[in-house]
């Protein structure tokens, strides 16, 4: 009798499942999918052991200017004065604890997803040799900003086609000491910053570019990078490191010396998705990651990487905002040596103190932590971790 009843149960269950699945699939097939994902092959994430062992060191960071700024992505300093760009399109100066807006590249209103392209979104920010600021605005392009007068000068506009390609998501930049060359990333010629999740999930590729401030020429140096993000010149200025967010790795492009024009892998298969990269005082690099690939554990990105059809279904049915909620909040900052080995790591599981970390900028014994969403800057005393 028991085999009979289990057969009945199985048939009933399958009939029920089919009766639910068929209309759902029908609906799903009819719905448009905004992305055309490609399969991506990632290696199994590295084990979080040794130097990468989870800890709560980032929770020792203090939150500064809470609720006075929104999404301070990238941070620089001139002396003890800090500068950052925020999600409401402003370039901000913080002097003696006082916050002041010095410039805007776009114009209001700001605040919604729809406003972002006109509001502008300053991302990477750097100090040039004459103490001017170089800013990468995701929607408008590369700008030079005078921090004293607030005057802005366009260097590269996203309206200009570069080698036939549109710049849709100008992201980060790094500048030579003499200010002659600016290396910058365009994260996508298809997706804008507000659709960064589509970009991560689709895995389309774009490149690393060079702007010459004297000849005013823009050159494409590398293509085929999946979500090229943070960039950093080496101390000797012989190569540029480019974070490839979707692939969880860092590529190296040689800009001078015998290897000039060549590229290789600097760090492969990282424990999270790298955002910005900056020099550390020890001669290495700080890498900020706003999402980890837990091992042991479950990594949504890794699970979906070889399954474009699941990605299509997810984005047919859910908004980017909804999908973001499934990504566990986990902030991770690693310090790499000059050769790319891991020196140390600071974690904040569940993003309790520091969430959505986008950059770690070292100044005067402190690590200033930028975030693309949080309403504050965090500061970590490096003597105390």
Phi, psi and omega per residue, in radians:
X1 nan -0.614 -3.018
X2 -1.201 -0.599 3.133
X3 -1.182 -0.642 3.132
X4 -1.082 -0.842 -3.077
X5 -1.170 -0.604 3.121
X6 -1.204 -0.566 3.076
X7 -1.124 -0.796 3.127
X8 -1.033 -0.775 -3.135
X9 -1.058 -0.775 -3.085
X10 -1.111 -0.784 -3.141
X11 -1.093 -0.806 -3.134
X12 -1.048 -0.807 -3.097
X13 -1.074 -0.812 -3.112
X14 -1.140 -0.676 3.118
X15 -1.089 -0.798 -3.138
X16 -1.088 -0.817 -3.129
X17 -1.037 -0.798 -3.124
X18 -1.101 -0.733 -3.084
X19 -1.139 -0.456 3.099
X20 -1.508 -0.670 -3.029
X21 -1.236 -0.754 -3.061
X22 -0.999 -0.913 3.108
X23 -1.086 -0.636 -3.123
X24 -1.120 -0.770 3.115
X25 -1.117 -0.717 3.117
X26 -0.988 -0.862 3.135
X27 -1.070 -0.780 -3.090
X28 -1.098 -0.690 3.140
X29 -1.124 -0.693 -3.094
X30 -1.253 -0.528 -3.104
X31 -1.214 2.530 3.062
X32 -1.342 2.541 3.027
X33 -1.899 2.221 -3.094
X34 -1.217 -0.326 -3.083
X35 -2.066 2.756 3.082
X36 -2.123 1.385 -2.994
X37 -1.225 2.516 3.050
X38 -1.830 2.560 3.053
X39 -1.147 2.430 -3.126
X40 -2.151 2.312 3.109
X41 -1.804 2.025 3.100
X42 -1.887 2.572 3.031
X43 -1.354 2.885 3.058
X44 -1.050 2.322 -3.078
X45 -1.012 2.641 3.128
X46 -1.127 2.610 3.087
X47 -1.187 2.401 3.102
X48 -1.441 1.300 -3.137
X49 -2.323 3.020 3.122
X50 1.095 -2.254 -3.134
X51 -1.071 -0.477 -3.082
X52 -1.590 0.012 -3.138
X53 -0.854 2.219 3.140
X54 -0.964 2.468 3.097
X55 -2.557 -3.032 3.094
X56 -2.165 0.557 -3.065
X57 -1.077 -0.581 -3.140
X58 -1.165 -0.343 -3.137
X59 -1.255 -0.203 3.075
X60 -1.357 -0.136 -3.122
X61 -1.218 2.573 3.063
X62 -1.774 2.509 3.099
X63 -1.509 2.265 3.139
X64 -2.008 2.559 3.079
X65 0.920 0.752 -3.085
X66 -1.066 2.358 -3.122
X67 1.099 0.244 3.090
X68 -1.856 -0.163 3.035
X69 -2.516 2.707 -3.055
X70 -2.150 2.038 3.095
X71 1.072 1.000 3.090
X72 -1.288 1.575 -2.964
X73 -1.134 -0.847 -3.006
X74 -2.329 2.546 -3.002
X75 -2.292 2.382 2.990
X76 -2.319 2.908 3.058
X77 -2.325 2.558 2.928
X78 -2.104 1.886 -2.956
X79 1.102 -2.271 3.125
X80 -1.738 0.174 3.112
X81 -1.591 2.237 -3.137
X82 -1.715 2.615 3.057
X83 -2.311 2.518 3.097
X84 -2.672 2.841 3.050
X85 -1.967 2.481 -3.027
X86 -2.098 2.922 -3.039
X87 -1.177 -0.271 3.076
X88 -1.667 0.454 2.974
X89 1.376 0.183 -3.054
X90 -1.737 2.655 2.928
X91 -1.890 2.145 -2.896
X92 -2.056 2.514 3.071
X93 -2.007 2.376 3.097
X94 -2.121 1.917 -3.102
X95 -2.205 2.233 -3.086
X96 0.870 0.706 3.106
X97 1.368 -0.120 -3.131
X98 -1.595 2.347 -3.136
X99 -1.743 2.301 -3.127
X100 -2.434 2.354 3.065
X101 -1.433 2.149 -3.139
X102 -1.760 -0.451 -3.099
X103 -2.770 2.805 2.987
X104 -2.405 2.413 3.103
X105 -1.653 -0.689 3.083
X106 -1.671 -2.720 3.098
X107 -2.555 2.763 -3.118
X108 -1.230 3.059 -0.003
X109 -1.262 2.782 3.107
X110 -2.247 2.842 3.018
X111 2.223 -0.552 3.131
X112 -1.892 2.924 3.116
X113 -1.034 -0.675 -3.103
X114 -1.163 -0.565 -3.086
X115 -1.316 -0.392 -2.925
X116 -0.922 -0.799 -3.097
X117 -1.076 -0.553 3.117
X118 -1.570 -0.564 3.124
X119 -1.155 -0.639 -3.072
X120 1.512 2.733 3.106
X121 -2.518 1.661 3.084
X122 -1.182 2.181 -3.128
X123 -1.912 -1.792 -3.124
X124 -1.041 2.446 3.119
X125 -2.431 2.431 -3.101
X126 -2.473 2.764 3.085
X127 -1.769 2.242 3.108
X128 -1.524 3.095 -3.052
X129 -1.119 -0.466 -3.140
X130 -1.715 0.429 -3.094
X131 1.011 0.543 2.931
X132 -1.685 2.837 -3.123
X133 -1.763 2.349 2.983
X134 -1.811 2.241 -3.032
X135 -2.213 2.345 3.013
X136 -1.726 1.959 3.058
X137 -1.726 2.186 -3.037
X138 -0.918 -0.623 -3.033
X139 -1.775 -0.505 -3.030
X140 -1.775 -0.526 3.119
X141 2.143 -2.690 -3.119
X142 -1.651 2.335 -3.107
X143 -2.323 2.688 2.965
X144 -1.963 2.285 -3.074
X145 -2.142 2.282 3.065
X146 -1.493 1.985 -3.042
X147 -1.201 -0.338 3.122
X148 -1.390 -0.854 -3.052
X149 -1.708 -0.312 -3.101
X150 1.395 0.100 -3.137
X151 -1.197 2.361 -3.136
X152 -2.003 2.464 -3.130
X153 -2.254 2.192 -3.141
X154 -1.352 2.295 3.098
X155 -1.810 -0.864 3.112
X156 -2.329 2.119 -3.125
X157 -1.657 2.500 3.098
X158 -1.237 -0.172 3.111
X159 -1.355 -0.322 -3.130
X160 -1.510 2.276 3.057
X161 -1.321 2.340 3.104
X162 -1.897 1.989 -3.073
X163 0.842 0.767 3.083
X164 1.404 -0.073 -3.102
X165 -1.805 2.575 3.060
X166 -1.510 2.446 2.988
X167 -1.594 2.024 -3.092
X168 -1.927 -0.265 -3.000
X169 -2.688 1.268 3.115
X170 -1.217 2.266 -2.890
X171 -2.100 -1.091 -3.077
X172 -2.394 2.900 -3.124
X173 -2.624 2.769 3.067
X174 -2.488 2.480 -2.944
X175 -2.136 2.420 3.080
X176 -1.179 2.726 -3.097
X177 -1.017 -0.577 -3.137
X178 -1.463 -0.050 3.091
X179 1.361 0.093 -3.057
X180 -1.299 -0.785 -3.053
X181 -1.983 2.401 3.013
X182 -2.077 2.168 3.065
X183 -1.769 2.283 -3.090
X184 -2.508 2.784 3.140
X185 -1.884 2.495 2.902
X186 -1.967 1.901 -3.010
X187 -1.186 -0.401 3.138
X188 -2.842 2.471 3.007
X189 -1.672 0.042 -3.097
X190 -2.022 -0.838 -3.053
X191 -1.775 2.532 3.049
X192 -1.557 2.964 -3.098
X193 -0.976 -0.678 -3.092
X194 -1.134 -0.280 3.100
X195 -1.896 0.566 -3.038
X196 -1.047 -0.487 -3.141
X197 -1.199 -0.662 3.059
X198 -1.038 -0.723 -3.113
X199 -1.108 -0.775 3.125
X200 -1.080 -0.764 -3.049
X201 -1.328 -0.522 -3.083
X202 -1.402 -0.598 3.102
X203 1.258 0.440 3.071
X204 -1.238 2.826 -3.035
X205 -2.036 2.601 3.088
X206 -2.560 -2.774 -2.873
X207 -2.449 -3.075 3.085
X208 -1.896 2.327 -3.091
X209 -2.177 2.849 3.124
X210 -2.252 2.319 3.051
X211 -2.015 2.257 3.115
X212 -1.737 2.019 -3.031
X213 -1.234 -0.272 3.123
X214 -1.558 -0.933 -3.119
X215 -1.446 -0.203 -3.109
X216 1.106 0.379 -3.125
X217 -1.577 2.529 3.022
X218 -1.986 2.276 3.128
X219 -2.136 2.523 3.013
X220 -1.586 2.119 -3.101
X221 -1.662 -0.674 -3.104
X222 -2.401 2.488 2.999
X223 -2.195 3.099 3.064
X224 1.319 0.322 3.072
X225 -1.617 2.376 3.140
X226 -1.629 1.873 -3.072
X227 1.019 1.113 3.027
X228 -1.105 2.300 -2.976
X229 -2.233 -1.908 -3.097
X230 -1.154 2.562 3.087
X231 -2.306 2.578 3.127
X232 -2.632 2.212 3.006
X233 -1.265 2.544 3.038
X234 -1.236 2.848 3.136
X235 -1.002 -0.680 -3.126
X236 -1.432 -0.031 -3.140
X237 1.010 0.544 3.091
X238 -1.699 -0.281 3.059
X239 -2.565 2.841 3.079
X240 -2.056 2.341 3.047
X241 -1.682 2.399 3.134
X242 -2.194 2.170 3.090
X243 -1.408 2.267 3.105
X244 -1.887 1.613 -2.928
X245 -0.980 -0.931 -3.064
X246 -1.072 -0.537 -3.094
X247 -1.630 -0.014 3.135
X248 0.923 0.864 -3.129
X249 -2.650 2.974 3.132
X250 -2.174 2.229 3.104
X251 -1.774 2.734 3.138
X252 -2.152 2.271 3.119
X253 -2.089 2.190 -3.075
X254 -1.484 2.182 -3.098
X255 -1.837 -0.142 3.054
X256 -2.680 3.035 3.108
X257 1.463 -2.964 -3.059
X258 -1.103 -0.546 -3.061
X259 -1.552 0.050 -3.022
X260 -0.781 2.280 -3.138
X261 1.529 -0.170 3.116
X262 -1.602 2.883 3.133
X263 -2.495 2.644 3.028
X264 -2.618 -3.102 -3.129
X265 -1.563 2.338 3.118
X266 -1.726 -0.909 3.038
X267 -2.407 2.260 -3.119
X268 -1.880 2.703 2.928
X269 0.891 1.112 -3.101
X270 -1.409 2.824 -3.073
X271 -1.335 0.007 3.119
X272 -2.757 -3.044 -3.138
X273 -1.657 1.932 -3.040
X274 -1.276 2.407 3.101
X275 -1.869 -1.707 3.140
X276 -1.642 2.761 3.129
X277 -2.330 2.345 -3.107
X278 -2.436 2.774 3.132
X279 -1.173 2.557 3.004
X280 -1.892 2.774 -3.053
X281 -1.176 -0.258 -3.133
X282 -1.543 0.096 -3.141
X283 1.633 -0.023 3.107
X284 -1.766 -2.556 -3.021
X285 -2.461 2.473 3.000
X286 -1.690 2.241 3.096
X287 -2.094 2.197 3.128
X288 -1.761 2.414 3.124
X289 -2.308 2.236 -3.117
X290 -1.691 -0.046 3.072
X291 -2.531 2.442 3.120
X292 -1.895 2.864 3.048
X293 -1.971 1.477 -2.988
X294 -1.100 2.333 3.034
X295 -2.602 1.949 0.088
X296 -1.196 2.687 3.141
X297 2.420 -3.024 -3.092
X298 -1.997 2.183 3.087
X299 -1.934 1.991 -3.113
X300 -1.035 -0.760 -3.114
X301 -1.026 -0.810 -3.116
X302 -1.165 -0.695 -3.136
X303 -1.062 -0.724 -3.069
X304 -1.466 -0.252 -2.945
X305 -0.974 -0.696 -3.108
X306 -1.694 0.152 -3.038
X307 -2.140 1.206 -3.106
X308 -0.965 -0.578 -3.083
X309 -1.146 -0.619 3.090
X310 -1.192 -0.721 3.106
X311 -1.009 -0.749 -3.138
X312 -1.051 -0.799 -3.127
X313 -1.068 -0.789 -3.111
X314 -0.997 -0.830 -3.045
X315 -1.416 -0.188 2.977
X316 -1.309 -0.590 -2.997
X317 -1.752 -0.458 -3.017
X318 -2.157 2.644 3.080
X319 -1.418 2.874 3.104
X320 -1.035 -0.714 -3.135
X321 -1.012 -0.761 -3.131
X322 -1.143 -0.766 -3.119
X323 -1.096 -0.689 3.129
X324 -0.944 -0.601 -3.102
X325 -1.145 -0.355 -3.141
X326 -1.495 -0.197 3.138
X327 -1.518 2.077 -3.081
X328 -1.093 2.424 3.066
X329 -1.286 2.127 3.133
X330 -2.747 2.065 3.134
X331 -1.795 2.419 -3.115
X332 -2.473 2.301 3.032
X333 -2.166 2.237 3.090
X334 -2.067 2.589 2.992
X335 -1.848 2.228 3.106
X336 -1.795 2.631 3.014
X337 -1.351 3.051 -3.135
X338 -1.123 -0.292 3.112
X339 -1.752 0.012 3.052
X340 1.665 0.175 3.055
X341 -1.527 2.728 -3.104
X342 -1.350 2.206 3.097
X343 -1.634 -0.834 3.131
X344 -2.802 2.872 3.137
X345 -2.455 2.475 3.089
X346 -2.073 2.223 -3.065
X347 -2.060 2.690 2.869
X348 -2.412 1.497 3.118
X349 -1.041 2.452 -3.109
X350 1.187 0.105 3.083
X351 0.924 0.791 -3.061
X352 -1.140 -0.884 -3.122
X353 -1.698 -0.786 -3.072
X354 -2.065 1.988 3.103
X355 -2.056 2.685 3.078
X356 0.912 0.811 -3.096
X357 -1.185 2.295 -3.082
X358 -2.005 -0.397 -3.095
X359 -2.753 2.592 2.998
X360 -2.119 1.983 -3.104
X361 -1.961 2.077 -3.087
X362 -1.573 2.294 3.083
X363 -2.654 2.100 2.997
X364 1.029 0.741 3.108
X365 1.431 0.036 3.105
X366 -2.092 2.661 3.010
X367 -1.887 2.026 3.081
X368 -1.617 2.182 -3.027
X369 -1.864 2.041 3.084
X370 -1.496 2.833 3.140
X371 -2.585 2.420 -3.117
X372 -1.430 -0.087 -3.137
X373 -2.314 -0.488 -3.030
X374 -1.241 2.653 -3.129
X375 -1.587 0.686 -3.129
X376 -2.876 2.947 2.968
X377 -1.894 2.458 3.063
X378 -1.816 2.601 3.116
X379 -2.259 2.214 -3.096
X380 -2.006 2.199 3.103
X381 -1.400 2.009 -3.050
X382 -1.233 -0.298 3.067
X383 -1.263 -0.421 -2.983
X384 -1.777 0.159 3.126
X385 -2.023 nan nan
